[in-house]
């Protein structure tokens, strides 16, 4: 909740609603997945709801893993196994072609508000080897040139400031403050 910052709303997690379950992500875009989550949460709670979807897009892999970032390599893999697979697929790709980005889309939906979608993107490069133990997911292999470190090496505060999710949340915070 700290990532969302100060907004003029009482914030509750969907997990605080015992029977609330989100639907499967079946959209063809991040926005579609974020909207289905926000719409479902709004319907289940009767309140304004936020839904998000995000992914890692690697140019040398045609934008993959993209929408399938959390499921890259199949079910049951750990975060480490997923980034190891990613590094294996990029093994013979030169550094100049390892460009990538994290993308996050946040949707707001609710009664009397309609729907709004915002996004955030951060550009980087997939490192040749993991560095750092911070963050989660692909953070140890996502190198962010402006800071000269991977997301696994930067502080949570720096990551919040520069990351795709931090940028999308800042845009959502502006909408919620209107």
C-alpha positions as CSV (number, residue, x, y, z in Angstrom):
1,X,0.0,0.0,0.0
2,X,3.0,2.3,0.6
3,X,3.7,2.2,-3.1
4,X,0.4,3.9,-3.9
5,X,1.2,6.7,-1.5
6,X,-1.3,9.2,-0.1
7,X,-4.6,9.1,-1.9
8,X,-8.1,10.3,-0.7
9,X,-9.4,6.7,-0.3
10,X,-9.4,4.0,2.2
11,X,-7.4,1.2,0.6
12,X,-8.2,-2.4,1.1
13,X,-6.7,-5.5,-0.4
14,X,-8.9,-7.9,-2.3
15,X,-7.7,-10.6,0.2
16,X,-9.7,-8.7,2.9
17,X,-12.9,-9.9,1.1
18,X,-13.2,-13.6,2.0
19,X,-15.0,-14.8,-1.1
20,X,-13.4,-12.6,-3.6
21,X,-11.3,-14.3,-6.4
22,X,-9.8,-12.7,-9.4
23,X,-10.4,-14.3,-12.8
24,X,-7.8,-15.9,-15.0
25,X,-5.7,-13.6,-17.1
26,X,-7.0,-14.4,-20.6
27,X,-6.5,-11.0,-22.3
28,X,-4.4,-10.4,-25.3
29,X,-2.9,-7.2,-23.8
30,X,-1.7,-6.0,-20.4
31,X,-4.6,-3.5,-20.5
32,X,-7.2,-6.2,-21.1
33,X,-5.8,-8.2,-18.1
34,X,-5.7,-5.2,-15.8
35,X,-9.2,-4.2,-16.8
36,X,-10.7,-7.6,-16.2
37,X,-9.1,-7.6,-12.7
38,X,-10.3,-4.1,-11.9
39,X,-13.8,-4.8,-13.2
40,X,-14.0,-8.0,-11.2
41,X,-12.8,-6.5,-8.0
42,X,-15.2,-3.5,-8.4
43,X,-18.1,-5.9,-9.0
44,X,-17.2,-8.1,-6.0
45,X,-16.6,-5.1,-3.6
46,X,-19.0,-2.5,-4.9
47,X,-16.1,0.0,-4.7
48,X,-13.5,1.7,-7.0
49,X,-10.9,-1.0,-7.8
50,X,-7.4,-1.1,-9.2
51,X,-6.1,-4.0,-11.3
52,X,-2.7,-4.3,-12.8
53,X,-0.7,-6.5,-15.2
54,X,3.0,-6.3,-16.0
55,X,5.7,-8.1,-17.9
56,X,9.2,-8.2,-19.3
57,X,9.6,-7.6,-23.0
58,X,12.9,-8.7,-24.5
59,X,13.6,-7.4,-28.0
60,X,15.8,-10.3,-29.1
61,X,13.0,-12.7,-28.3
62,X,10.3,-10.8,-30.2
63,X,8.9,-9.2,-27.1
64,X,8.8,-12.4,-25.1
65,X,8.1,-13.4,-22.4
66,X,5.6,-10.4,-22.4
67,X,2.2,-11.3,-21.2
68,X,3.5,-14.7,-20.2
69,X,6.3,-13.3,-17.9
70,X,5.0,-14.9,-14.7
71,X,4.4,-18.3,-16.5
72,X,7.6,-18.2,-18.7
73,X,8.9,-21.8,-19.1
74,X,5.7,-23.4,-17.8
75,X,4.1,-24.0,-14.4
76,X,6.0,-24.7,-11.3
77,X,9.2,-22.8,-12.1
78,X,10.8,-20.6,-9.5
79,X,11.8,-17.0,-10.3
80,X,15.4,-18.1,-10.5
81,X,14.5,-20.9,-13.0
82,X,12.6,-18.4,-15.2
83,X,15.5,-16.0,-15.4
84,X,18.0,-18.8,-15.9
85,X,15.8,-19.9,-18.9
86,X,15.8,-16.4,-20.2
87,X,19.6,-16.2,-19.9
88,X,19.9,-19.5,-21.7
89,X,17.7,-18.3,-24.6
90,X,19.9,-15.1,-24.8
91,X,23.3,-17.0,-24.4
92,X,24.5,-16.2,-28.0
93,X,22.9,-12.7,-28.2
94,X,25.4,-9.9,-28.1
95,X,25.0,-7.2,-25.4
96,X,23.8,-4.6,-27.9
97,X,20.8,-6.7,-28.8
98,X,19.8,-7.6,-25.3
99,X,17.6,-4.6,-24.9
100,X,14.4,-5.0,-22.9
101,X,11.8,-3.2,-20.9
102,X,9.5,-3.8,-18.0
103,X,5.9,-2.6,-18.7
104,X,3.1,-2.2,-16.1
105,X,-0.5,-1.3,-16.9
106,X,-2.9,-0.2,-14.1
107,X,-6.6,-0.1,-14.6
108,X,-9.2,1.7,-12.4
109,X,-12.8,0.7,-12.6
110,X,-15.8,1.3,-10.4
111,X,-19.3,2.5,-10.0
112,X,-19.8,6.1,-10.9
113,X,-16.2,6.4,-12.1
114,X,-16.0,4.4,-15.3
115,X,-12.7,3.0,-16.4
116,X,-9.3,4.5,-16.8
117,X,-5.9,2.9,-17.8
118,X,-2.4,4.2,-17.2
119,X,1.0,2.6,-17.8
120,X,4.6,2.8,-16.9
121,X,7.7,1.5,-18.8
122,X,11.4,1.3,-17.9
123,X,14.0,0.5,-20.5
124,X,17.0,-1.7,-19.7
125,X,19.2,-4.5,-20.9
126,X,19.3,-8.2,-19.9
127,X,22.6,-8.8,-18.1
128,X,24.9,-11.7,-19.0
129,X,24.7,-13.0,-15.5
130,X,22.5,-12.2,-12.4
131,X,23.7,-9.5,-10.0
132,X,22.2,-8.6,-6.6
133,X,19.8,-10.4,-4.3
134,X,17.1,-7.7,-4.0
135,X,13.8,-7.4,-5.6
136,X,12.0,-10.4,-7.1
137,X,11.3,-12.1,-10.4
138,X,13.7,-11.0,-13.2
139,X,15.3,-8.1,-11.1
140,X,18.8,-9.7,-10.8
141,X,19.1,-9.9,-14.6
142,X,17.4,-6.6,-15.6
143,X,20.3,-4.0,-15.9
144,X,19.2,-0.4,-15.6
145,X,21.9,1.8,-17.4
146,X,21.1,5.1,-15.7
147,X,22.0,3.7,-12.3
148,X,24.6,1.2,-13.7
149,X,23.1,-1.7,-11.7
150,X,20.5,-4.4,-12.0
151,X,17.2,-4.1,-10.3
152,X,18.5,-6.8,-7.9
153,X,21.2,-4.4,-6.8
154,X,19.2,-1.2,-6.3
155,X,17.3,-0.1,-3.1
156,X,13.6,-0.5,-2.9
157,X,13.3,3.3,-2.9
158,X,15.3,3.7,-6.1
159,X,13.4,0.9,-7.7
160,X,10.1,2.5,-6.8
161,X,11.2,5.8,-8.3
162,X,12.4,4.4,-11.6
163,X,10.5,1.2,-12.2
164,X,7.6,0.5,-14.5
165,X,5.4,-0.2,-11.5
166,X,6.5,2.9,-9.8
167,X,5.7,5.0,-12.9
168,X,2.3,3.4,-13.4
169,X,1.4,3.8,-9.7
170,X,2.4,7.5,-9.9
171,X,0.0,7.9,-12.8
172,X,-2.7,6.1,-11.0
173,X,-2.1,8.2,-7.9
174,X,-2.6,11.3,-10.0
175,X,-6.0,10.0,-11.3
176,X,-7.1,9.0,-7.8
177,X,-6.2,12.5,-6.4
178,X,-8.4,14.2,-9.0
